[in-house]
Amino acid sequence: MFLSVFDMFKVGIGPSSSHTMGPMVAAARFLDLLRASPFEAQGLRASLHGSLAFTGVGHATDRATILGLAGFAPETYDHDRAEAALAAIRAEHRVTPPGLGALKFDPETDLVFDYGPPLDGHANGMILMATDPQGDVLLQETYYSIGGGFVVTAAEHRGGEKAAEARLRPIPYPFKSAAEMLEMARDSGKTIAEMKRANELVFRSPAELDAGIRRLWEVMDACITRGLAAEGTLPGGLKVRRRARAIHEALLAERGMNLNAPHTINDWISTYAMAVNEENAAGGQVVTAPTNGAAGVLPATVRYWLDHVPGATTARLPDLFLTAAAIGGLVKHNASISGAEAGCQAEVGSAAAMAAAGLTAVLGGTPEQIENAAEIALEHHLGMTCDPVKGLVQVPCIERNGLGAIKAVSAASLAMRGNGSHFVPLDACIETMRQTGRDMHEHYKETALGGLAVNVPNC
């Protein structure tokens, strides 16, 4: 089982990796399929199913699908160019993706929100179609956005792990569980980060790996900085005001005034996370970590470490990111990182486990302490529902990232106080999360049909 650090962390756009980035990626894949086909299509259609339908407007799924069919991609997204393209598409009822020419597409009639039962494969399903002049379907494909910006076709979803692994080159440390990871670390004498690095170097050079990780942190750090500077009200109708700037300014003003209680550090951590998730809610550029809805946890933990922990240095960031990615890969492989599949335990819970593991690594923790930190952080998110008010990634998501980052730091600190020996193995915690997600009612899995989403005013 191999998931790259660049699979777990992807540069993209808000507000959702599964509901915004995923549909845009799926549309790009469909355009590639159409370019390779013998058909001369005249138009395009799309239908959204399950959670993509129920919370699609709040997550900008409609915008993402339209822009994806017009040739836009998350990693190169330009807001101003996208706004101009959307206006033209709505006025002219056509898209012009590169290499395919003008194709009929009226967002009012050719993009359908299907509120019936979800598709069989996953809660986040969409069907994309190319049509002839009469509107008959020439080419059709079903896609599932499975969390974190990952997209699979229906056939790939049915093929599962074996089909995916058949395309991979052998890696030196192919651990599929935390127990295997710890055993390989003991046998090899390597850290988790060193094993993960060795796996990554099968696919890219050391310079490419380190440059890519630097790029990830640059985007994360820039997102924090933008979020700490921005003011105003977030889009979507809830009239949620940005809070990160005001809190940050208050914290800065209190420095040197002997007003700070020790627990004020929690406010710093929360503010860093909130800055990211306010940017995400506004549709800004973020990094999935492992999802957009949980994008603030790891950057906040890193910023806390760099700005508040003596001896911290950016030279250690590769170890932090590689360790975090190793843990995230285990969660995704053995359970889920998708809120639509397993609730927020799969998003913020996974993010907290990844951040706790990464922080423990750069604090000098052993592989056993790292595994312990990840387990502590994940265990205390078990059962957390995903119930975004009005389907927006704002309430409770923004504050939830702050609390997730605090839990990550606390979990790392607790693990460093021990020797790595603990009662509940990480593997058992991940399996518990999978079972809990399976048993969780769909109303609490990103559909905005239960929980806070129906018990607080939506406007």
C-alpha positions in Angstrom: 0.0 0.0 0.0 1.5 3.3 -1.1 0.0 6.8 -0.9 2.4 9.6 -1.5 2.8 12.6 0.7 1.5 14.5 -2.4 -1.6 12.3 -2.4 -2.4 13.2 1.3 -1.5 16.8 0.8 -2.7 18.5 -2.4 -2.8 22.2 -3.3 -6.4 23.1 -4.1 -9.3 25.4 -3.5 -12.0 25.7 -0.8 -14.4 25.0 0.6 -14.3 21.2 0.3 -11.8 18.6 -1.1 -14.6 16.0 -1.6 -17.3 18.4 -2.8 -15.3 21.1 -4.6 -11.9 19.7 -5.6 -13.2 16.2 -6.3 -15.9 17.1 -8.8 -13.5 19.5 -10.6 -11.0 16.7 -10.9 -13.7 14.3 -12.1 -14.7 16.7 -14.8 -11.1 17.0 -15.9 -10.9 13.2 -16.1 -14.1 13.1 -18.2 -12.7 15.7 -20.6 -9.6 13.5 -21.0 -11.8 10.5 -21.7 -13.8 12.5 -24.2 -10.6 13.7 -26.0 -9.4 10.1 -26.3 -12.8 8.8 -27.6 -13.9 8.6 -31.3 -17.0 10.7 -30.6 -17.6 14.2 -31.7 -19.7 15.5 -28.9 -21.9 18.5 -29.1 -22.9 19.0 -25.5 -22.2 17.9 -21.9 -24.5 17.0 -18.9 -23.9 16.2 -15.3 -25.9 14.8 -12.4 -24.9 15.0 -8.7 -26.0 12.4 -6.2 -26.0 11.7 -2.5 -24.1 14.2 -0.4 -22.9 16.0 -3.5 -26.5 16.8 -4.2 -27.7 17.5 -0.6 -24.9 19.9 0.3 -23.6 20.7 -3.2 -24.6 24.4 -3.3 -23.1 25.1 0.1 -19.9 23.4 -1.0 -19.8 25.0 -4.4 -20.1 21.6 -6.1 -22.1 23.2 -8.9 -19.5 25.8 -9.6 -16.7 23.2 -9.4 -18.4 20.9 -11.8 -19.1 23.7 -14.3 -15.5 25.0 -14.1 -14.1 21.5 -14.3 -16.0 20.9 -17.5 -14.6 24.2 -18.8 -11.1 23.0 -18.3 -10.2 24.5 -14.8 -8.1 22.4 -12.3 -7.7 22.9 -8.5 -3.9 23.2 -8.6 -3.9 26.1 -11.1 -7.2 27.7 -10.1 -7.4 31.5 -10.7 -10.4 33.1 -9.0 -10.8 36.1 -11.3 -10.5 34.0 -14.5 -13.0 31.5 -13.0 -15.5 34.2 -12.2 -15.3 35.6 -15.8 -15.6 32.0 -17.2 -18.7 31.3 -15.1 -20.4 34.5 -16.2 -19.7 33.7 -19.8 -21.0 30.1 -19.5 -24.2 31.2 -17.8 -24.8 33.8 -20.6 -23.8 31.7 -23.6 -24.8 28.2 -22.4 -21.6 26.6 -23.5 -18.2 25.6 -22.3 -15.0 25.6 -24.3 -12.5 23.1 -22.7 -9.1 23.0 -24.4 -8.9 20.5 -27.3 -12.6 20.0 -27.5 -14.0 23.3 -28.8 -17.4 24.7 -27.8 -19.8 22.3 -26.2 -23.4 23.1 -25.3 -23.9 23.3 -21.5 -26.6 25.2 -19.8 -26.0 25.1 -16.0 -29.8 25.6 -15.4 -30.8 22.4 -17.3 -27.6 20.4 -17.9 -26.5 20.2 -14.2 -29.0 18.2 -12.1 -29.1 17.8 -8.4 -30.6 14.3 -7.8 -32.0 14.1 -4.3 -33.0 10.5 -4.5 -31.0 7.6 -3.1 -27.2 7.9 -3.5 -25.4 5.8 -6.1 -24.3 2.4 -4.9 -20.6 3.0 -4.7 -20.2 6.0 -2.4 -22.1 8.8 -0.8 -20.4 11.3 -3.1 -21.4 10.2 -6.6 -21.7 12.1 -9.9 -22.5 11.0 -13.5 -20.9 13.0 -16.4 -22.2 12.6 -20.0 -21.3 13.8 -23.5 -24.2 14.2 -25.9 -24.9 14.4 -29.7 -26.8 17.2 -31.4 -30.2 15.5 -30.5 -29.1 15.3 -26.8 -28.6 11.5 -26.9 -25.8 10.2 -24.7 -22.6 9.3 -26.6 -20.3 8.8 -23.6 -21.0 8.4 -19.9 -18.9 7.8 -16.8 -19.7 7.6 -13.1 -17.2 9.1 -10.6 -17.0 8.9 -6.9 -15.3 11.7 -4.9 -14.0 9.6 -2.0 -12.4 12.3 0.2 -9.3 14.4 0.2 -9.6 15.2 -3.5 -9.3 11.5 -4.5 -11.6 10.5 -7.4 -12.3 7.1 -8.8 -14.5 5.8 -11.5 -17.2 3.2 -10.8 -15.0 0.5 -12.3 -12.0 1.6 -10.3 -14.1 1.6 -7.1 -15.3 -2.0 -7.8 -11.7 -3.1 -8.6 -10.5 -1.8 -5.3 -7.0 -2.1 -3.9 -5.8 -4.9 -6.1 -6.4 -2.9 -9.3 -4.6 0.1 -7.8 -1.6 -1.8 -6.5 -1.1 -3.5 -9.8 -0.1 -0.1 -11.2 2.5 0.6 -8.5 6.2 -0.1 -8.5 7.6 -2.1 -5.5 8.5 0.1 -2.5 11.0 -0.9 0.2 8.7 -0.4 3.2 5.1 -1.5 2.2 3.4 -1.3 5.6 -0.4 -1.6 5.5 -0.9 -1.2 9.3 0.6 0.6 12.2 1.8 -2.8 13.6 3.7 -3.5 10.3 5.0 0.0 10.4 6.4 -0.4 13.9 7.9 -3.8 13.1 9.6 -2.5 10.0 11.0 0.5 12.0 12.4 -1.9 14.6 13.9 -4.3 12.0 15.4 -1.5 9.9 16.5 0.9 12.6 14.8 3.7 10.6 12.3 6.3 11.7 8.9 6.4 10.2 9.9 9.5 8.2 13.0 7.7 6.9 11.0 4.7 5.7 8.4 7.0 4.1 11.2 9.0 2.4 12.6 5.7 1.0 9.2 4.8 -0.4 8.8 8.3 -2.0 12.2 8.1 -3.6 11.0 5.2 -5.8 8.9 7.7 -7.7 10.8 11.0 -7.5 14.3 12.4 -6.8 15.3 13.7 -3.4 15.3 17.3 -4.8 11.8 16.9 -6.2 10.6 15.4 -2.9 12.0 18.2 -0.7 10.9 21.0 -3.1 7.4 19.6 -3.2 7.2 19.5 0.6 8.6 23.1 0.8 5.9 24.1 -1.6 3.2 22.5 0.6 4.3 24.5 3.6 4.6 27.7 1.6 1.0 27.4 0.5 -0.2 26.5 4.0 1.8 29.3 5.6 0.5 31.8 3.1 -3.0 30.7 3.8 -2.5 31.3 7.5 -1.1 34.7 6.8 -4.0 35.7 4.5 -6.5 34.4 7.0 -4.9 36.4 9.8 -5.1 39.6 7.7 -8.6 39.2 6.3 -11.8 40.7 7.6 -15.5 40.6 6.7 -18.3 38.1 6.3 -18.0 34.6 4.8 -20.1 33.8 1.8 -23.1 31.4 1.8 -25.8 33.2 3.8 -25.0 32.3 7.4 -23.4 35.7 7.9 -20.5 34.2 9.8 -17.9 36.8 10.5 -14.2 36.1 10.2 -12.6 36.1 13.7 -9.0 35.0 13.2 -7.7 38.6 12.6 -9.2 40.1 15.7 -8.1 37.3 18.0 -4.6 37.4 16.5 -4.4 41.2 17.0 -5.5 40.8 20.6 -2.9 38.1 21.2 -0.2 40.3 19.8 -1.3 43.3 21.9 -1.1 41.1 25.1 2.5 40.1 24.5 4.8 41.6 27.1 2.0 42.8 29.3 2.1 39.9 31.8 -1.6 39.1 30.9 -1.1 35.7 29.3 -2.1 32.7 31.3 -0.4 29.5 30.2 -3.5 28.3 28.5 -3.5 31.3 26.1 -1.2 29.2 23.9 -4.4 27.3 22.9 -5.8 30.6 21.5 -2.7 30.9 19.3 -3.1 27.4 18.0 -6.9 27.9 17.4 -6.4 31.2 15.6 -3.9 29.7 13.2 -6.3 26.9 12.4 -9.3 29.2 12.1 -7.4 31.5 9.7 -6.9 28.6 7.4 -10.5 27.4 7.5 -11.9 30.9 7.1 -9.9 31.1 3.9 -11.2 27.7 2.9 -14.8 28.8 3.6 -14.2 31.8 1.3 -13.0 29.6 -1.5 -9.3 30.4 -1.1 -6.3 28.3 -1.9 -5.6 25.7 0.8 -3.8 22.3 1.1 -5.8 19.2 1.8 -4.6 17.9 5.1 -6.0 15.3 4.5 -9.2 17.2 3.4 -10.3 20.8 3.0 -12.7 20.6 5.9 -9.8 19.6 8.1 -7.2 21.7 6.4 -6.4 23.9 9.4 -5.3 21.3 11.9 -1.9 20.4 10.6 -0.8 23.9 9.5 -1.8 25.3 12.9 0.2 22.6 14.6 3.2 23.3 12.4 2.9 27.1 12.9 2.7 26.5 16.7 5.8 24.4 16.6 7.8 26.9 14.5 6.7 30.0 16.3 6.4 28.9 19.9 8.7 25.8 20.5 12.4 26.6 21.1 14.7 24.9 18.6 12.1 24.4 15.9 13.4 24.8 12.4 11.9 24.5 8.9 14.8 22.1 8.1 12.8 19.4 10.0 9.5 20.0 8.0 10.1 17.0 5.7 10.2 14.7 8.7 7.0 16.2 10.0 5.1 16.0 6.7 6.4 12.5 5.8 5.4 11.1 9.2 2.0 12.7 9.0 1.5 11.3 5.5 2.4 7.8 6.7 -0.3 8.0 9.4 -2.9 9.5 7.0 -2.2 6.8 4.5 -3.0 4.1 7.2 -6.3 5.8 8.0 -7.3 6.1 4.4 -6.3 2.6 3.5 -8.0 0.9 6.5 -10.9 3.3 7.2 -11.7 6.6 5.6 -10.8 10.3 5.5 -14.2 11.2 4.0 -16.9 13.1 6.1 -19.6 11.8 3.7 -18.5 8.3 4.4 -17.6 8.3 8.1 -18.4 11.7 9.6 -16.1 14.3 10.9 -14.1 11.7 12.9 -12.7 10.8 9.5 -11.7 14.4 8.6 -10.7 16.3 11.7 -10.0 13.1 13.6 -7.6 11.9 10.9 -6.0 15.4 10.6 -5.4 15.5 14.4 -3.8 12.0 14.3 -1.5 13.1 11.4 -0.6 16.4 13.1 0.1 14.7 16.4 2.3 12.1 14.8 4.3 14.7 12.8 4.8 16.9 15.8 5.9 14.0 17.9 8.5 13.1 15.2 10.1 16.5 15.2 10.1 16.6 19.0 12.3 13.6 18.9 9.8 10.9 19.6 10.4 7.2 18.8 8.2 5.3 16.3 6.3 3.9 19.3 5.6 7.4 20.7 4.5 8.6 17.3 2.0 5.8 16.9 0.8 6.5 20.5 0.3 10.2 19.7 -1.7 9.4 16.6 -3.9 7.0 18.5 -4.6 9.4 21.3 -5.6 12.2 18.9 -7.8 9.9 16.8 -9.4 8.1 19.8 -10.8 11.3 21.2 -12.5 12.2 17.9 -14.3 8.9 17.6 -18.0 9.3 16.9 -17.8 12.9 15.7 -20.5 13.7 13.2 -20.3 15.8 10.1 -23.3 18.2 10.4 -22.4 21.4 8.6 -25.1 24.1 9.0 -26.6 24.9 5.7 -24.1 22.6 4.1 -21.4 25.2 4.5 -17.9 24.4 5.7 -18.2 27.0 8.4 -20.3 26.0 11.5 -19.0 24.0 13.3 -16.1 23.3 11.0 -13.9 26.4 11.5 -13.7 26.2 15.3 -13.5 22.4 15.1 -10.2 22.7 13.4 -8.9 24.8 16.2 -9.9 22.3 18.8 -8.5 19.5 16.6 -5.1 21.2 16.5 -5.2 21.7 20.3 -5.9 17.9 20.7 -3.0 17.1 18.3 -0.5 19.2 20.4 -1.9 17.7 23.6 -1.7 14.1 22.2 2.0 14.7 21.1 2.8 16.1 24.5 1.2 13.1 26.4 2.9 10.6 24.1 6.3 12.2 24.7 5.8 11.8 28.5 5.5 8.1 28.0 7.7 5.4 26.4 5.3 4.5 23.6 3.6 1.7 25.5 -0.2 2.1 25.6 -3.5 0.2 25.9 -5.3 0.8 22.6 -3.2 0.2 19.4 -3.6 2.7 16.6 -4.8 -0.1 14.3 -7.7 -0.9 16.7 -8.6 2.8 16.9 -8.7 3.1 13.1 -10.8 0.0 12.8 -13.2 1.4 15.4 -13.5 4.6 13.4 -14.3 2.5 10.3 -17.0 0.6 12.1 -18.4 3.7 13.7 -18.6 5.4 10.3 -20.4 2.3 8.9 -23.0 2.4 11.6 -23.5 6.2 11.6 -26.8 7.4 10.2 -26.4 9.2 6.9 -28.0 12.3 8.4 -24.7 12.8 10.3 -22.4 12.3 7.3 -22.1 15.6 5.5 -25.7 15.7 4.2 -26.8 18.6 6.5 -29.9 16.5 7.4 -29.2 16.1 11.1 -27.3 17.4 14.2 -26.4 21.1 14.3 -27.5 21.5 10.7 -31.2 21.2 11.7 -31.1 22.5 15.2 -29.8 26.0 14.7 -31.1 28.8 12.5 -29.8 28.6 8.9 -30.1 32.2 8.1 
